[in-house]
């Protein structure tokens, strides 16, 4: 029989720190932080990982699944070493995001939700990232915002990620 899934003591301490920000009866409010911490450790959110987060926070698993499937920052399947999410919402689209997305797809040879054959880059489409004035905007690995992504800047980024 397999051992039950768990997270490292370091990750559990981070979740506990997030939970402590809320009243004890509202510890489920830390679900987004807990999912981010779990994904950072595991690389993606398997059903087993989401079930663990639900149990740890005292939530129904379906409530955790709802959060994980709503937000594009959560990955429900393994991704490449680098995940690039480009905002294609209207303000970004009006400032060239649609063209930047097409350039990314053509250059990488993949579509949204796909990973390059070498496993290095996963391309995702995202919604508003709150930086419309800096469009087109991308986020690398949910942590690094990239602004004013012209074809030239995209090409330099892809070269750096090789």
Secondary structure as GFF3:
##gff-version 3
##sequence-region A 1 162
A	DSSP	alpha_helix	9	19	.	.	.	ID=ss1
A	DSSP	three_ten_helix	24	30	.	.	.	ID=ss2
A	DSSP	alpha_helix	31	42	.	.	.	ID=ss3
A	DSSP	alpha_helix	47	57	.	.	.	ID=ss4
A	DSSP	alpha_helix	61	70	.	.	.	ID=ss5
A	DSSP	beta_strand	82	87	.	.	.	ID=ss6
A	DSSP	alpha_helix	90	94	.	.	.	ID=ss7
A	DSSP	alpha_helix	97	108	.	.	.	ID=ss8
A	DSSP	beta_strand	114	115	.	.	.	ID=ss9
A	DSSP	beta_strand	121	126	.	.	.	ID=ss10
A	DSSP	three_ten_helix	132	134	.	.	.	ID=ss11
A	DSSP	beta_strand	138	140	.	.	.	ID=ss12
A	DSSP	beta_strand	144	146	.	.	.	ID=ss13
A	DSSP	alpha_helix	151	161	.	.	.	ID=ss14
###
